[in-house]
Amino acid sequence: MDKWLKSPWTLRVVALVFAVLLYAYVSAEADVNDRAGSVPVTSSDETNTVSAPVGIRIDDSKYVVSGVPENISMQLVGPASDVRAAIQQKNYQAYVDLTDLNTGTHEVKLQYENVSDNLQVYMQPASIEVTIEEKASQQFNVSVGYTNEDQLAAGFQVDSSTVEPQTVSIVSTQEIIDQISSVRAYVDLTGIDGDITSKQAPVKVYDAQGNELSVNVEPETVEVSVQVSNPSKTVPVEVKTKGKVPEDISVASLTPEKNEVTIYGPQDALDGIDSISTEAIDLSAIKENQTVDATLSLPEDVRAVSDEKVAVAVELEETSETTIDDVPITIESLPEDLEVSFSDPQNEQINVTVSGAREVIEGLTAEDITATIDGADLEEGEQTVPIDVAGPDNTAFSLSQDEATITVQAAESTAEEATAEEETNTEEESSNTDTQAQTQTE
């Protein structure tokens, strides 16, 4: 026996047998791989690849399935007439049969139906991984959302909305239902200039991050009605300017063709608007009487205006001067705990020379001119501060003095209160001393 095993020929024969077996195994594997990756087609066969819908066989009143694609690739091979008939009729369908499976994740093979027995069918993928979960259901309120709200017709705004039905039933797994943050029916407001009545809108479901969730909604659409309005307000036009006309010329008048215009926007925004101004007219570019088209500057949140531009008549005149005597100086924004006195009482009033068109400055009095000192940042002590003067538009001012010397001190009422408080504290201390002395004597 040992001689037989040690014989070179025996070893050669055994090696040959193993080589043949290995070749056969490798050939078989290659054949299997070839069959999986390609379809054997004879010269008389026709092949065509179609997209086939995938059905699910399960009790859908109890379970929810995920992981099943909507369509898969299905290759039909066989007689040309049968292939063409299948493609024309489109009855073919793939499906997964999950009726005997429990909840959990499973690897299942795809099957097919409604395909002629004369055809061979190859599907890609051949199997899929699915997850079966118990079904959950919950009622949710539906709110109305809007797209392109900024593209409503000029001046319009949304006042209110209603939805019917107000609630929908959402069916999915409990895990998905717990993620639901909002349920909305969206309405496109592009160009809307009147109420929307009973418009069908699809219901969308979102999580807290705004991601749309894939769930079953019953009903899938709701009827949305939207009430819109066009609030408006008529306000005066103010003409704004920039730059200056030549020194020897003054602006006699700036007269808009329309003194009022109508603006449109949300009511809360309109309530806070008392006028609308033009964009600044550059006076340095005006050399003679003329009419300028001035664009109106829309306040924030105003969506539209009855006139985007107004014609403004600009009239010029030679500059005239007049002097207004004894214009009182007032202190503005002075803290309540401070008071101001002028070092020289005669400096409480100033004379102001006003330059401008004759018809503008003619008849001006001290009441038409304001001379002020800003008291917001004043500190106690003597100091010299600038004087600000204001008056009619399109005028210039020359002051008899540009500054005033003032003394700032604590207000008398505050000082009196401090003195009274000090006296009270002194009396209390004296009373306490007397009480202690009497106690010690006893």
C-alpha positions in Angstrom: 0.0 0.0 0.0 2.8 2.4 0.9 4.5 1.6 -2.4 1.4 2.4 -4.3 1.0 5.7 -2.5 4.6 6.6 -3.1 4.4 5.7 -6.8 4.9 8.8 -9.1 2.2 7.6 -11.4 -0.3 7.4 -8.5 0.4 11.0 -7.6 0.1 12.1 -11.2 -3.3 10.4 -11.5 -4.6 12.0 -8.3 -3.4 15.4 -9.4 -5.1 15.0 -12.7 -8.4 14.1 -11.0 -8.2 17.1 -8.8 -7.4 19.3 -11.8 -10.5 18.0 -13.7 -12.8 18.6 -10.7 -11.5 22.1 -10.2 -12.0 23.0 -13.8 -15.5 21.6 -13.7 -16.3 23.7 -10.6 -14.9 26.9 -12.1 -16.8 26.3 -15.4 -20.1 25.8 -13.5 -19.6 29.0 -11.5 -18.9 30.9 -14.7 -21.9 29.5 -16.4 -24.1 30.6 -13.5 -22.7 34.1 -13.6 -23.2 34.3 -17.3 -26.8 33.3 -16.9 -27.4 35.9 -14.2 -25.8 38.7 -16.2 -27.2 38.1 -19.7 -30.1 36.6 -21.3 -29.7 33.7 -23.8 -31.2 34.8 -27.1 -31.6 32.6 -30.1 -31.6 34.0 -33.6 -35.4 33.8 -33.8 -36.1 35.6 -30.5 -36.7 39.2 -29.8 -35.7 41.0 -26.6 -37.1 44.2 -25.1 -36.6 45.9 -21.7 -39.6 47.6 -20.0 -40.3 49.4 -16.8 -42.7 47.3 -14.8 -44.7 48.5 -11.7 -44.2 46.6 -8.5 -47.2 45.5 -6.5 -47.3 44.4 -2.9 -49.4 41.5 -1.6 -50.2 41.9 2.1 -53.0 42.8 4.3 -52.7 46.6 3.9 -55.3 47.2 6.6 -52.8 46.0 9.2 -49.3 46.5 7.8 -47.2 49.2 6.1 -44.3 48.1 3.8 -41.2 50.1 3.0 -38.3 49.3 0.7 -40.4 48.3 -2.4 -39.5 50.3 -5.5 -42.3 51.7 -7.6 -40.9 50.2 -10.8 -38.2 47.7 -11.7 -36.5 46.8 -15.0 -38.1 43.7 -16.7 -36.6 42.1 -19.8 -38.9 40.2 -22.0 -37.4 37.5 -24.4 -39.2 35.4 -26.9 -41.1 35.4 -30.2 -41.3 38.8 -31.6 -45.1 38.8 -31.8 -45.5 37.9 -28.1 -42.9 40.5 -27.1 -44.7 43.2 -29.1 -48.1 42.2 -27.8 -46.9 42.4 -24.2 -45.4 45.9 -24.7 -48.6 47.1 -26.5 -51.0 45.7 -23.8 -48.8 46.7 -20.8 -50.4 44.1 -18.6 -47.1 42.9 -17.2 -46.4 43.5 -13.5 -43.9 42.6 -10.9 -44.9 41.9 -7.3 -43.7 40.7 -3.9 -45.8 38.3 -1.9 -45.5 39.1 1.8 -48.7 37.4 3.0 -46.9 34.8 5.0 -44.2 37.1 6.5 -44.3 38.7 10.0 -43.2 42.2 10.9 -39.5 42.9 10.4 -37.0 43.1 7.6 -36.9 40.4 4.9 -35.1 39.5 1.7 -37.8 38.6 -0.8 -37.8 37.6 -4.5 -39.6 39.5 -7.1 -42.3 37.7 -9.0 -44.2 38.6 -12.1 -47.7 38.1 -13.7 -49.7 38.7 -16.8 -46.8 37.7 -19.1 -47.3 35.1 -21.9 -45.9 31.6 -21.2 -44.0 32.0 -24.5 -41.8 34.7 -23.0 -38.9 34.4 -20.7 -38.7 37.2 -18.0 -35.6 38.5 -16.3 -36.0 41.2 -13.6 -33.4 43.6 -12.2 -33.2 43.5 -9.3 -34.3 39.9 -8.8 -34.8 40.4 -5.1 -35.2 43.3 -2.7 -35.1 43.9 1.1 -38.4 45.0 2.6 -39.5 46.1 6.0 -42.9 45.2 7.3 -44.4 47.3 10.2 -47.8 47.5 11.8 -50.0 50.3 10.5 -50.9 53.3 12.6 -53.5 56.0 12.0 -54.1 59.5 13.4 -56.1 62.6 12.7 -54.4 65.9 12.0 -55.6 69.5 11.5 -54.8 71.0 8.1 -53.5 74.5 7.9 -53.3 76.7 4.8 -49.9 77.7 3.4 -49.1 80.1 0.6 -46.5 80.1 -2.2 -45.5 83.3 -4.1 -47.3 85.5 -1.6 -45.1 88.4 -2.6 -46.5 88.1 -6.2 -50.1 88.9 -5.2 -51.6 91.6 -7.4 -50.4 95.0 -6.4 -51.7 96.2 -3.1 -53.5 93.0 -2.2 -53.1 91.1 1.1 -54.4 87.8 2.5 -57.0 88.4 5.2 -58.1 84.9 6.1 -58.5 81.4 4.8 -60.6 78.3 5.4 -60.1 74.6 4.6 -62.7 71.8 4.2 -62.4 69.3 5.7 -60.4 70.7 8.5 -58.8 67.4 9.5 -57.4 64.5 7.6 -56.5 60.9 8.5 -52.8 60.0 8.1 -51.8 56.4 7.9 -48.2 55.1 8.3 -46.0 53.5 10.9 -46.2 54.9 14.4 -42.5 56.0 14.0 -43.3 58.1 11.0 -46.5 59.6 12.6 -44.5 60.7 15.6 -42.3 62.7 13.3 -45.2 64.7 11.8 -44.9 68.4 12.7 -47.3 70.1 10.2 -50.0 69.2 7.7 -50.5 71.9 5.0 -52.5 72.6 1.9 -50.6 75.1 -0.3 -52.2 77.7 -2.5 -50.3 79.7 -5.2 -51.0 83.4 -4.9 -49.3 84.5 -8.1 -51.4 87.3 -9.6 -54.4 86.8 -7.3 -56.6 90.0 -7.2 -59.7 88.5 -5.7 -61.0 85.9 -3.3 -60.3 82.2 -4.0 -63.3 80.0 -3.5 -63.1 76.2 -2.9 -59.9 75.5 -4.7 -58.6 71.9 -4.7 -55.2 71.7 -3.0 -53.1 68.6 -2.3 -52.2 67.9 1.4 -48.5 67.8 2.2 -47.0 66.4 5.4 -43.8 67.7 7.0 -41.5 66.9 9.9 -40.0 69.5 12.2 -37.1 70.2 9.7 -39.5 70.9 6.9 -38.8 67.6 5.1 -41.9 66.2 3.3 -42.9 62.8 4.6 -44.2 60.0 2.5 -47.5 58.9 4.1 -51.0 57.9 3.1 -53.4 60.8 3.5 -57.2 60.5 3.4 -58.4 62.6 1.7 -55.4 63.5 -0.4 -56.9 66.9 -1.4 -58.9 69.5 0.5 -60.9 72.6 -0.6 -59.3 75.9 0.3 -60.9 79.3 0.3 -58.8 82.4 0.7 -60.2 85.9 1.4 -58.0 88.8 0.1 -58.4 92.6 0.4 -56.8 95.7 -1.0 -56.3 98.2 1.8 -55.5 101.8 0.7 -54.9 105.2 2.2 -54.7 108.7 0.6 -51.6 110.7 1.9 -50.1 114.1 1.0 -47.0 114.3 -1.2 -43.8 115.9 0.2 -41.1 117.1 -2.2 -37.5 116.3 -1.1 -34.5 118.1 -2.5 -30.7 117.9 -2.5 -27.9 120.2 -3.6 -28.2 124.0 -3.9 -29.1 126.5 -6.6 -26.6 129.3 -7.3 -26.1 131.8 -4.4 -27.9 134.6 -6.1 -30.9 132.4 -6.9 -33.4 130.9 -4.5 -36.2 128.4 -4.9 -39.5 130.2 -4.7 -41.7 127.1 -4.8 -41.8 123.4 -5.4 -45.3 122.5 -6.4 -46.3 118.9 -7.1 -48.9 118.4 -9.8 -50.8 116.1 -7.4 -50.9 117.0 -3.7 -52.1 113.6 -2.7 -51.7 110.0 -3.9 -53.2 106.7 -2.9 -50.9 104.0 -1.4 -51.7 100.3 -1.1 -50.4 97.8 1.4 -51.1 95.9 4.7 -53.4 97.9 7.0 -51.0 97.9 9.9 -48.3 99.4 7.7 -50.7 102.1 6.2 -51.8 103.2 9.7 -48.2 104.3 10.5 -47.8 106.4 7.3 -48.8 110.1 7.2 -47.2 111.2 3.9 -45.1 110.0 1.0 -42.1 111.8 -0.3 -40.4 112.1 -3.7 -36.9 111.0 -4.4 -34.6 114.0 -3.8 -34.7 116.5 -6.7 -31.1 117.8 -7.4 -31.4 121.6 -7.2 -27.8 122.1 -8.5 -29.0 120.8 -11.9 -31.8 123.4 -12.2 -30.9 126.7 -13.8 -34.4 128.0 -14.7 -38.1 127.5 -14.0 -39.0 124.0 -15.1 -41.1 120.9 -14.3 -39.4 117.8 -13.1 -40.8 114.3 -13.0 -40.0 113.0 -9.5 -40.3 109.3 -8.6 -42.2 108.6 -5.4 -40.3 106.7 -2.7 -42.5 103.9 -1.4 -42.4 103.4 2.4 -41.6 99.9 3.7 -44.3 97.3 3.1 -46.2 99.6 0.7 -46.9 97.4 -2.3 -48.3 99.9 -4.8 -49.1 103.6 -5.3 -51.7 105.2 -7.6 -48.9 107.3 -9.3 -45.3 106.2 -9.5 -44.2 109.7 -10.5 -45.5 113.2 -9.9 -44.6 116.3 -11.9 -43.1 119.0 -9.7 -43.0 122.6 -10.9 -39.8 124.4 -9.7 -39.9 128.2 -9.7 -36.7 130.2 -9.1 -36.3 133.8 -8.0 -33.4 136.2 -7.2 -32.3 135.8 -3.6 -33.7 138.3 -1.0 -32.8 138.7 2.6 -34.7 139.7 5.8 -33.6 139.8 9.4 -35.8 138.4 12.2 -34.9 139.8 15.6 -35.3 138.3 19.0 -35.7 134.7 18.1 -35.8 132.8 21.5 -33.3 130.0 22.1 -34.8 126.8 23.6 -33.1 123.8 25.2 -34.2 120.5 23.8 -33.9 117.0 25.3 -32.6 118.3 28.6 -32.7 115.6 31.4 -35.3 116.4 34.1 -32.7 116.6 36.9 -30.8 119.4 35.2 -31.5 123.1 34.5 -29.8 125.6 32.2 -29.1 129.3 32.7 -27.4 131.7 30.2 -24.3 133.4 31.4 -25.6 136.6 29.8 -29.4 136.9 29.8 -29.2 139.0 26.6 -27.9 135.8 24.9 -31.2 134.0 25.4 -32.4 135.5 22.1 -30.6 135.9 18.7 -31.1 137.7 15.5 -31.4 135.6 12.3 -30.9 136.8 8.8 -32.9 134.6 6.4 -32.0 134.4 2.7 -34.4 133.0 0.1 -37.0 133.8 -2.6 -38.9 137.0 -1.8 -42.3 135.3 -1.6 -40.9 132.7 0.8 -39.2 135.0 3.3 -41.7 137.9 3.1 -43.8 138.2 6.2 -41.6 135.8 8.3 -41.7 136.4 12.1 -39.8 135.0 15.1 -42.5 132.3 15.4 -41.5 130.9 12.0 -37.8 130.4 13.1 -36.6 128.0 15.8 -33.3 128.3 17.5 -32.3 125.3 19.7 -29.5 123.9 21.8 -29.3 120.1 22.2 -29.3 119.3 25.9 -29.2 115.5 25.7 -25.5 115.3 26.5 -25.0 118.4 28.6 -23.0 118.0 31.9 -23.0 120.2 35.0 -20.8 123.4 34.8 -20.2 126.3 32.5 -19.8 125.5 28.8 -20.1 126.9 25.3 -22.5 125.1 23.0 -23.6 125.5 19.3 -27.0 126.9 18.3 -29.1 125.2 15.6 -31.6 127.2 13.5 -34.4 125.9 11.3 -37.1 127.6 9.3 -38.9 127.4 5.9 -37.6 125.0 3.2 -35.2 126.4 0.6 -33.9 129.2 2.8 -30.5 129.9 4.3 -29.7 131.4 7.7 -27.0 133.7 9.2 -27.0 134.1 13.0 -25.9 137.0 15.1 -24.1 134.4 17.2 -23.4 130.8 16.4 -22.8 129.7 20.0 -24.0 130.5 23.5 -22.3 130.2 26.9 -24.5 128.4 29.5 -24.3 127.1 33.0 -25.8 123.6 33.7 -26.7 122.7 37.3 -28.9 120.3 39.2 -32.6 121.3 39.1 -33.8 123.3 42.1 -36.5 120.7 43.0 -33.9 118.0 43.0 -31.6 120.1 45.3 -34.5 120.8 47.6 -35.4 117.1 47.8 -31.8 116.3 48.6 -31.7 118.9 51.4 -35.0 117.7 52.8 -33.7 114.2 52.8 -30.5 115.2 54.6 -32.5 117.1 57.2 -34.8 114.1 57.8 -31.8 111.8 58.2 -30.3 114.3 60.7 -33.5 114.3 62.8 -33.7 110.5 62.8 -30.1 110.3 64.0 -30.8 112.8 66.8 -33.9 111.0 67.8 -32.0 107.7 68.0 -29.3 109.3 70.1 -31.8 110.6 72.6 -33.5 107.2 72.9 -30.2 105.5 73.6 -29.3 108.1 76.3 -32.7 107.7 78.0 -32.3 103.9 78.0 -28.9 104.1 79.6 -30.2 106.4 82.3 -33.0 104.1 83.3 
